[in-house]
């Protein structure tokens, strides 16, 4: 029993836990960005098809989500956020 207790206090175990927490925070930030892209589109009164919603929510690249958020402010059709000509 004491060996198990020791493992949880071991620096390696603590490092792994911290890395997991940081990874979870990053995933949360990215998910929040994706939701914000969709909110921009919806607040502008645009119809957001399921295919657009799935692609945005499936994106794990924060830089790409930033680009889409910037485009969401100007596009006339939700799917146009994926088109670089919308810049």
MARVEX-322930 format. One record per residue: x, y, z of N, C-alpha, C in turn; residue in three letters. Coordinates in pm, 1 decimal, m for minus. Layout:
<rs>
     n.c1     n.c2     n.c3    ca.c1    ca.c2    ca.c3     c.c1     c.c2     c.c3 rest
        X        Y        Z        X        Y        Z        X        Y        Z  ALA
...
</rs>
This chain:
<rs>
     n.c1     n.c2     n.c3    ca.c1    ca.c2    ca.c3     c.c1     c.c2     c.c3 rest
     82.0   m118.9      0.0      0.0      0.0      0.0     86.0    124.7      0.0  UNK
    194.1    126.3     76.5    278.4    245.0     82.4    349.7    270.0    m50.3  UNK
    377.5    164.6   m126.1    439.8    183.5   m256.2    346.2    260.5   m348.9  UNK
    220.7    228.2   m345.1    122.6    296.4   m429.0    112.8    442.5   m388.0  UNK
    112.0    468.3   m259.2    106.3    604.9   m209.4    230.0    681.3   m256.4  UNK
    343.3    617.9   m253.9    467.8    680.5   m296.3    460.5    717.2   m444.1  UNK
    406.8    629.8   m524.9    399.0    655.0   m669.2    324.0    784.0   m698.7  UNK
    212.9    809.4   m631.8    133.1    927.5   m659.5    204.5   1056.8   m620.6  UNK
    301.7   1047.4   m530.1    378.7   1165.5   m490.8    509.9   1177.0   m567.6  UNK
    538.9   1081.0   m648.5    662.9   1078.5   m724.4    662.6   1194.4   m824.8  UNK
    775.2   1261.5   m845.3    781.9   1374.3   m939.0    735.6   1340.2  m1080.4  UNK
    762.5   1218.8  m1124.0    718.2   1178.2  m1258.2    565.7   1174.5  m1264.2  UNK
    503.0   1118.8  m1161.8    357.3   1112.2  m1158.3    297.4   1252.7  m1152.9  UNK
    358.6   1340.3  m1075.6    310.1   1478.1  m1066.1    325.0   1549.7  m1199.9  UNK
    434.3   1524.9  m1269.2    456.3   1586.5  m1400.5    352.0   1537.8  m1501.3  UNK
    324.7   1409.5  m1500.8    224.8   1352.7  m1591.9     87.4   1413.4  m1564.0  UNK
     52.8   1427.4  m1436.9    m76.7   1489.1  m1402.8    m83.7   1632.6  m1451.7  UNK
     23.0   1708.9  m1432.0     24.8   1849.6  m1475.1     15.1   1860.0  m1627.3  UNK
     85.0   1772.0  m1697.9     75.7   1772.2  m1843.6    m66.3   1741.7  m1888.4  UNK
   m131.3   1650.3  m1820.7   m270.8   1617.3  m1851.8   m363.6   1734.2  m1827.0  UNK
   m341.4   1805.1  m1717.5   m423.6   1923.7  m1688.1   m403.7   2030.6  m1794.5  UNK
   m279.4   2054.8  m1834.2   m250.8   2156.5  m1935.7   m313.5   2117.7  m2069.4  UNK
   m303.2   1990.6  m2103.4   m364.4   1943.2  m2227.4   m515.2   1965.3  m2223.8  UNK
   m576.6   1937.9  m2110.9   m720.7   1958.8  m2095.9   m758.1   2105.1  m2107.1  UNK
   m676.6   2192.6  m2049.6   m702.6   2336.9  m2060.3   m693.8   2381.9  m2205.2  UNK
   m592.6   2333.8  m2278.3   m576.3   2371.0  m2418.8   m695.5   2322.0  m2501.8  UNK
   m739.5   2199.6  m2476.9   m856.2   2147.8  m2547.6   m978.8   2234.1  m2519.0  UNK
   m991.8   2278.0  m2395.7  m1104.0   2364.6  m2358.6  m1098.5   2499.1  m2428.7  UNK
   m978.8   2555.2  m2440.8   m963.4   2683.2  m2511.2  m1001.8   2668.6  m2657.7  UNK
   m956.3   2561.7  m2720.0   m986.8   2539.0  m2861.6  m1135.7   2517.4  m2880.8  UNK
  m1196.8   2438.7  m2793.8  m1341.1   2416.4  m2803.4  m1416.7   2548.7  m2788.2  UNK
  m1370.6   2633.5  m2697.6  m1432.7   2764.4  m2678.9  m1421.2   2851.4  m2803.3  UNK
  m1306.3   2845.6  m2869.4  m1288.9   2921.1  m2993.6  m1386.5   2872.3  m3100.3  UNK
  m1401.4   2741.8  m3111.5  m1492.1   2686.2  m3211.9  m1635.6   2730.4  m3185.3  UNK
  m1675.4   2726.3  m3060.8  m1810.9   2769.7  m3024.8  m1828.8   2917.5  m3058.0  UNK
  m1726.1   2996.8  m3036.1  m1734.7   3139.7  m3065.0  m1751.6   3165.1  m3214.9  UNK
  m1682.8   3090.0  m3298.3  m1699.1   3104.4  m3443.6  m1845.7   3082.5  m3480.2  UNK
  m1903.8   2977.1  m3426.1  m2043.9   2947.1  m3455.9  m2136.1   3056.4  m3402.4  UNK
  m2106.0   3108.8  m3286.4  m2188.2   3216.6  m3229.4  m2182.9   3342.1  m3314.9  UNK
  m2063.6   3375.1  m3366.2  m2053.7   3491.2  m3455.4  m2149.3   3475.6  m3572.4  UNK
  m2145.9   3358.5  m3634.6  m2231.9   3333.1  m3750.2  m2379.5   3341.5  m3712.5  UNK
  m2414.9   3276.7  m3603.1  m2554.5   3273.5  m3560.1  m2605.1   3412.1  m3521.0  UNK
  m2522.6   3490.2  m3449.3  m2564.3   3624.7  m3406.2  m2584.5   3718.0  m3525.2  UNK
  m2517.3   3687.9  m3634.4  m2535.7   3766.7  m3755.5  m2659.4   3721.6  m3831.9  UNK
  m2725.7   3621.4  m3780.5  m2849.0   3574.2  m3842.8  m2827.8   3478.6  m3958.3  UNK
  m2707.7   3426.1  m3970.8  m2679.6   3332.8  m4079.4  m2721.8   3191.8  m4041.6  UNK
  m2770.3   3119.2  m4139.6  m2802.8   2977.6  m4120.4  m2670.4   2901.4  m4115.3  UNK
  m2654.2   2817.1  m4014.3  m2530.5   2739.7  m3999.7  m2564.9   2592.6  m4021.3  UNK
  m2537.1   2542.2  m4142.7  m2566.6   2401.6  m4172.5  m2487.0   2306.0  m4082.8  UNK
  m2537.9   2188.4  m4067.5  m2472.8   2087.9  m3982.8  m2329.7   2058.9  m4028.8  UNK
  m2306.4   2057.5  m4159.4  m2171.1   2029.3  m4210.4  m2072.4   2136.6  m4164.9  UNK
  m2114.5   2262.2  m4165.0  m2028.2   2371.6  m4118.7  m2004.0   2356.1  m3969.7  UNK
  m2110.2   2330.9  m3895.2  m2100.7   2314.2  m3750.1  m2002.2   2201.2  m3714.9  UNK
  m2013.2   2088.8  m3782.6  m1926.2   1974.1  m3754.7  m1780.3   2004.5  m3787.7  UNK
  m1758.2   2073.8  m3899.2  m1620.4   2105.5  m3937.8  m1557.1   2202.2  m3837.5  UNK
  m1631.0   2302.7  m3796.4  m1578.3   2399.5  m3700.2  m1552.1   2330.9  m3566.4  UNK
  m1647.9   2255.1  m3517.0  m1631.4   2188.7  m3387.3  m1524.5   2080.2  m3390.5  UNK
  m1496.9   2025.3  m3508.1  m1395.4   1921.8  m3521.6  m1254.3   1975.8  m3537.3  UNK
  m1241.2   2105.6  m3557.6  m1110.3   2167.1  m3578.7  m1033.9   2174.1  m3446.3  UNK
   m906.9   2136.7  m3449.8   m822.9   2142.2  m3330.3   m706.1   2239.6  m3346.9  UNK
   m710.1   2319.6  m3451.8   m603.7   2415.6  m3481.1   m650.0   2555.5  m3440.6  UNK
   m592.1   2608.3  m3333.5   m633.3   2738.9  m3282.1   m612.9   2849.8  m3384.6  UNK
   m505.0   2843.1  m3461.4   m480.5   2945.5  m3562.9   m587.6   2943.3  m3671.6  UNK
   m627.3   2823.2  m3712.7   m732.5   2811.6  m3814.6   m864.5   2866.1  m3761.2  UNK
   m895.3   2836.3  m3637.5  m1019.2   2886.8  m3577.7  m1018.3   3039.2  m3570.1  UNK
   m903.0   3097.9  m3545.3   m891.6   3244.0  m3543.4   m921.7   3301.3  m3681.4  UNK
   m868.6   3239.4  m3784.2   m895.9   3284.0  m3921.6  m1044.9   3274.9  m3950.6  UNK
  m1106.2   3163.0  m3914.0  m1249.4   3146.5  m3939.6  m1332.0   3247.7  m3861.6  UNK
  m1290.7   3279.1  m3740.0  m1363.2   3378.3  m3659.2  m1357.3   3515.0  m3726.0  UNK
  m1241.2   3550.0  m3778.5  m1227.0   3677.5  m3847.9  m1314.2   3682.2  m3972.8  UNK
  m1320.8   3572.2  m4044.5  m1404.7   3566.3  m4164.3  m1552.9   3568.9  m4129.4  UNK
  m1588.4   3510.1  m4015.0  m1729.7   3500.5  m3975.7  m1794.6   3637.5  m3959.6  UNK
  m1714.7   3738.4  m3937.6  m1766.3   3874.1  m3919.5  m1816.0   3932.7  m4051.5  UNK
  m1764.4   3882.5  m4165.1  m1793.0   3944.2  m4294.2  m1869.4   3858.9  m4394.3  UNK
  m1866.1   3728.4  m4381.5  m1924.5   3641.8  m4484.4  m2075.9   3655.9  m4492.2  UNK
  m2129.2   3622.3  m4608.2  m2274.8   3626.2  m4628.4  m2336.5   3487.4  m4616.6  UNK
  m2250.6   3386.7  m4623.1  m2294.3   3247.7  m4610.7  m2197.3   3179.3  m4514.7  UNK
  m2248.6   3102.0  m4421.6  m2164.6   3040.7  m4318.6  m2051.3   2957.0  m4377.5  UNK
  m2077.1   2886.7  m4486.4  m1974.7   2800.8  m4546.7  m1859.3   2880.9  m4604.6  UNK
  m1879.6   3010.5  m4625.8  m1773.2   3093.4  m4682.3  m1657.8   3117.7  m4585.1  UNK
  m1673.2   3083.8  m4457.5  m1559.6   3100.6  m4365.7  m1443.8   3010.2  m4404.8  UNK
  m1471.8   2905.1  m4480.7  m1367.8   2810.6  m4521.1  m1296.5   2854.7  m4649.1  UNK
  m1346.3   2958.5  m4712.7  m1295.1   3005.4  m4840.3  m1196.9   3120.5  m4818.9  UNK
  m1072.1   3100.6  m4860.6   m972.4   3206.1  m4840.0  m1002.8   3330.0  m4921.4  UNK
  m1087.7   3320.3  m5021.5  m1127.1   3437.6  m5099.9  m1215.0   3531.0  m5017.4  UNK
  m1264.0   3483.1  m4902.7  m1349.7   3564.7  m4815.7  m1269.7   3667.8  m4737.2  UNK
  m1135.8   3658.3  m4742.1  m1050.9   3752.0  m4666.4  m1056.8   3891.7  m4719.7  UNK
</rs>
